[in-house]
Amino acid sequence: MAFDQLGRKIILGIAANRFITNFVTKHGMKMGAKRFIAGENITKTAERVKELNKDGFVFTLDHVGESVSTKQEAIDATNEAIHIFDIIDEYQLESNVSVKLTQLGLQINHDFCFENMDRIAAAAKEHNNFVRIDIEDSPVIDITIDIFTRLVKKYGKEHIGLVVQSYLYRTEDDVVKLGKLGATLRIVKGAYKEPKEVAFPHKSDVDANYTKIVALHLQNGNYTAIATHDEKIIEEIKSFINENNIPNNLFEFQMLYGIRTGLQKQLLEEGYKVRIYTPYGKHWYPYFSRRIAERPANALFILKSLFKS
């Protein structure tokens, strides 16, 4: 097993430990997690986003959390997502919203989850805004795509989008099918623990598939959110865009809050649209762990912060 695969497996395994989760959730913001999490509440987060909007960045706000176990938790998460649209209007932010279906009750009842997601999509349309359904691990992908398909037909691609992951074998076929709907896709590499039967085990294959499906979706004339911090991939995609005369209004680059801020600024200065995926909330640890698993070098930042006075 390659070192990066082993590192991801260890990090995600630790993240599943309830004791560690409770400890890090209590103390982690002081230990350096605030580099990746904009705030623990929407008000502080909105203030930060407002500042960065002035520099030209646009945003996606995500109230972090997943795999709720009660209907009330799912309803609360739904209400919070809807509330974000109110905050965006109140603060006049250049931002949209991202949600996870397991946070909205997907593992409780599919129809119940659909009703919650339908409320959020309706709010996105009411506010003339946009919500993106984040993709999760492979067991829930089919139902996620089904819910998205129903809602995009109801509300339109200008108000709802989806995420796909290049480390899954199935994704190329999914992109072809979703492209026929004119779907707005955010393309990521993937950060869940998946078996080799469903996901590419080697980084080189994940990277090659990433550029392949980005090119495929763009060539089909569909809006594409290119979500990566990999400079080599970014340069390859920029070359493809230039060689194929892809208009700037058909894509944007997306990066995570707190990661590769210099590269974010560089792309913005080059005239590209740059959207920063910005999480907030108290239940941030699973999200944070996947960011470390994606790039274990990020853990060095946390270790250094432990020894600061």
C-alpha positions, 0 to 999 in steps of 0.5 A: 500500500502506498504511503499516501493511501496508508496515511489517508486510511490512518487519518480517517480511522482516527476520525471515526474514534468518538473520544478523539472526535469529542476532544478535537471538537472541543479544543481543535479551533485553538490548535489550528483548525480555524485555518480551515474553518471560517467560524463556528457560527454564520454571523462571524463567517459572513463577516469574513466572507464580506471582507474577502468579497472585496478582493474579488473572491466568491464563495460557497457556504457550508454548515458542516455536519453529516450522518444525522441520526434523528429527524429533528437534527435533519430539520435543524440542518435544513433550516440552517441551510435556508437561513444561509440564504437570508444571511447572504442577502442581509450581508449582500454576499457573493456566495451560494450554498452547499449541503450534504444529504446525509445531514438532511436525513438521507440515512433516516428516510429517502423521502424525508431527505428529499422533502428537506432538500426540496425546501432548500432548492425552493429557497435557492430559487426564491433568493435567485441563488444556487445550492450544490449537493455535495457528493459523499461515499459510494453507497449513497451516490445513486440515491444522491444522483436520483434526488438531484435529477428530480430537483434539477428538472423542477428548479433548473440548473441555474439553481441547483448543482452537484459534485462528482469525484474523479477517484471513482471508476463510475464517474465518467459515465455519471458525467456523461449522463448528468451532462445530458441534463446540462448539470452544473458540476463541481469536480473533485478528486474525492476524500472518502475511504473507498475500496479498490473495487470502486475507486482508483487506488493510485493518485496518478490514475485519479489525476488523469481521470480528473482532467479527463472528466473536466474536459468532457464536461466542458466540451459538452458545453456544461458549466464546470467548477474545477475544484483542485489545488493541484497546480499541475492539473490547473495548468493542464486545464488552463491549456485545454481551455485556451486551446479549445476556446472555452469561454470564461463564463463556462467555468470557475476554479474552486478551492478550500478556505485556508488552503493555497491562498497564494494560488487563489490570489494568482488565479484571481489576478490572471482573470479567472473566477475563483470560488472559495468553499467555506465551511463553518459550524461546530461539527467540523471535525469530519470535514477537517479530517478529510482535508488532512487525509487528502494532503497529510502535509496539512497536519504539519500546520497543526503540529506547529501550532501546538508549540506556539506560545 
